[in-house]
Amino acid sequence: MSDEQSTPRRLPAIKPVERRTFLRYSLIGSTAAGLGFFGLASLGFLWPRVGEGFGAELVVGNAEELLDEIRTERAPVHFPEGRLYVIEWDPSVPGAQDAYGADHEAILDDTTGLQAVFQRCVHLGCTVPWCQSSQWFECPCHGSRYNRWAEYTDGPASRGLDRFPSRIDDNGDLVVDTAVVLTGPSRTGNVLQQSPEGPACIDA
């Protein structure tokens, strides 16, 4: 037997990992994993799956039926799944088409359209209920008020209620894209100029 065959091979010595090196690699690994999960979550937010609630494109209902309900009840239609109200607006009112026409394509005729309004107050995010007596939206948290078109009228809010793009599909249904939030009109962007039509629901 040759010396080569009889001499056992020695495995290379494994150097112990220094504590500083271990901590450095652990920090890099945990940071990379955290950024990866954050990136995936961000992608999920930017590209939500259609038809699965808020943050997606939603079919609210038949546009003609929604309009009939708004007029019969003298109130916007609340659609909790989309965190929105459906309101009626008139594109023929001076300034209305310029203010809202580009993003709200749910037009039924020359004087009738629908808009989807975010239910959240732009002041601190409270849900804003509808006041039947005043025919305004009135926030019970800090007193912000918005007219029938959800335009700013009073209180600490910085603007009118935010909105979502809307359209009417080939089936005659109102489709609202709740993945896109449109900034509400400015405080001075009060196209409707509607005064309260009765007592307020909150204290002034």
C-alpha positions in Angstrom: 0.0 0.0 0.0 1.4 3.4 -1.0 2.0 6.2 1.4 -0.7 8.2 -0.4 -3.3 5.5 0.3 -2.4 5.0 3.9 -2.2 8.6 4.9 -5.7 9.9 6.0 -6.8 13.1 4.6 -7.3 16.0 6.9 -10.4 18.1 6.6 -9.8 21.8 6.5 -10.2 23.5 9.9 -13.5 25.4 10.3 -12.9 28.7 11.8 -15.4 29.8 14.4 -17.6 32.7 13.4 -16.8 35.9 15.2 -19.7 37.4 17.2 -19.4 40.7 15.3 -19.6 38.9 12.0 -22.6 36.8 13.1 -24.4 39.9 14.3 -23.7 41.8 11.1 -25.0 39.0 8.8 -28.0 38.5 11.1 -28.9 42.2 10.8 -28.4 42.2 7.0 -30.6 39.1 6.7 -33.4 40.4 8.9 -33.4 43.8 7.1 -33.5 42.1 3.7 -36.4 39.9 4.8 -38.3 42.8 6.2 -37.9 44.9 3.0 -39.0 41.9 1.0 -42.2 41.5 2.9 -42.8 45.2 2.7 -42.3 45.2 -1.0 -44.8 42.3 -1.5 -47.3 44.1 0.7 -46.9 47.3 -1.3 -47.4 45.4 -4.6 -50.6 43.9 -3.2 -51.8 47.4 -2.3 -50.9 48.9 -5.7 -52.5 46.1 -7.7 -55.5 44.8 -5.7 -57.5 41.9 -6.9 -60.7 43.1 -8.7 -64.0 42.5 -7.0 -62.8 41.8 -3.4 -64.0 44.8 -1.5 -62.5 48.1 -0.7 -59.3 48.8 -2.8 -60.7 47.2 -5.9 -63.1 48.0 -8.8 -66.6 47.4 -7.5 -70.0 47.1 -9.1 -72.3 49.1 -6.8 -75.6 48.4 -8.6 -77.8 49.4 -11.5 -77.3 53.1 -12.2 -81.0 53.9 -12.9 -82.1 52.1 -9.7 -79.5 53.9 -7.6 -80.7 57.2 -9.0 -84.3 56.3 -8.3 -83.4 55.4 -4.7 -81.5 58.7 -4.2 -84.5 60.7 -5.4 -87.1 58.7 -3.5 -85.2 58.8 -0.2 -83.8 62.3 -0.7 -80.5 60.8 0.5 -77.3 59.4 -1.0 -77.0 55.6 -1.2 -74.5 54.2 1.3 -72.4 51.3 0.0 -70.4 50.0 3.1 -68.4 47.5 1.1 -66.7 50.3 -0.8 -66.7 52.8 2.1 -68.6 55.2 -0.1 -71.8 57.1 -0.8 -73.4 57.4 -4.2 -74.7 60.9 -4.9 -76.5 62.6 -7.7 -75.0 65.6 -9.4 -75.9 67.9 -12.3 -73.3 68.3 -15.1 -75.2 71.3 -16.5 -74.6 73.5 -13.3 -72.1 76.2 -14.2 -68.6 74.9 -13.3 -69.7 71.3 -12.5 -68.4 69.7 -15.7 -65.0 71.4 -15.3 -64.8 70.4 -11.7 -66.0 66.8 -11.9 -66.5 65.7 -15.5 -63.1 64.2 -16.2 -63.1 61.6 -13.4 -66.9 60.9 -13.0 -68.1 59.3 -16.3 -71.3 57.9 -14.8 -73.5 60.4 -16.7 -77.1 59.4 -17.4 -78.1 62.5 -19.4 -77.2 66.2 -19.8 -78.5 67.1 -16.3 -78.0 63.8 -14.4 -74.8 62.1 -13.2 -73.7 59.9 -10.3 -70.5 60.3 -8.2 -68.9 58.0 -5.6 -67.8 59.9 -2.5 -65.4 58.5 0.1 -67.3 58.3 3.5 -64.2 59.4 5.4 -63.9 62.9 6.7 -60.8 64.6 5.4 -60.1 66.2 8.8 -59.3 63.2 11.0 -60.9 60.3 9.1 -64.2 59.8 10.9 -67.1 58.3 8.9 -69.3 61.2 7.9 -73.1 60.4 8.2 -75.8 62.0 6.1 -78.1 64.5 7.8 -81.6 64.1 6.4 -83.0 67.3 7.8 -80.2 69.6 6.5 -79.5 67.6 3.4 -75.8 67.9 4.1 -73.1 65.5 5.2 -72.2 66.4 8.9 -69.2 64.9 10.7 -70.0 64.3 14.4 -66.4 64.2 15.5 -65.3 67.9 15.0 -68.2 69.5 13.1 -67.0 69.5 9.5 -69.9 69.8 7.1 -70.3 69.2 3.4 -73.2 69.9 1.1 -75.2 67.5 -1.0 -72.4 67.1 -3.5 -69.9 66.6 -0.6 -68.3 70.0 -1.1 -66.9 71.8 1.9 -69.2 74.2 3.7 -68.1 74.5 7.3 -65.7 73.3 10.0 -62.0 72.3 10.3 -61.9 70.1 7.2 -59.4 71.4 4.6 -61.5 70.5 1.5 -64.5 68.6 0.3 -64.9 64.9 0.7 -62.6 62.8 -1.5 -64.0 60.7 -4.3 -63.5 57.7 -6.5 -63.5 57.4 -10.3 -66.8 56.0 -11.5 -68.4 54.9 -14.8 -71.4 53.0 -16.1 -70.6 49.7 -17.8 -72.3 48.0 -20.7 -74.9 46.4 -18.3 -76.0 49.8 -17.0 -74.2 49.2 -13.7 -72.3 51.8 -11.7 -68.7 50.7 -11.4 -66.4 52.5 -8.9 -62.6 52.1 -8.6 -61.9 52.3 -4.9 -58.2 51.7 -5.6 -57.9 55.3 -6.7 -58.8 58.1 -4.2 -59.4 61.5 -5.9 -58.6 64.5 -3.7 -61.8 66.4 -2.9 -62.6 69.9 -4.1 -60.9 72.8 -2.3 -62.7 74.9 0.3 -63.6 77.5 -2.3 -64.6 74.9 -4.9 -68.3 75.0 -3.9 -70.0 74.6 -7.2 -73.4 73.7 -5.9 -73.8 76.6 -3.5 -76.5 74.7 -1.5 -77.7 76.2 1.8 -78.9 73.8 4.5 -82.5 72.8 3.9 -83.4 72.3 7.6 -82.0 71.8 11.1 -78.5 70.5 11.5 -77.9 67.0 13.0 -74.8 68.2 15.0 -74.2 71.2 17.2 -72.6 74.1 15.5 
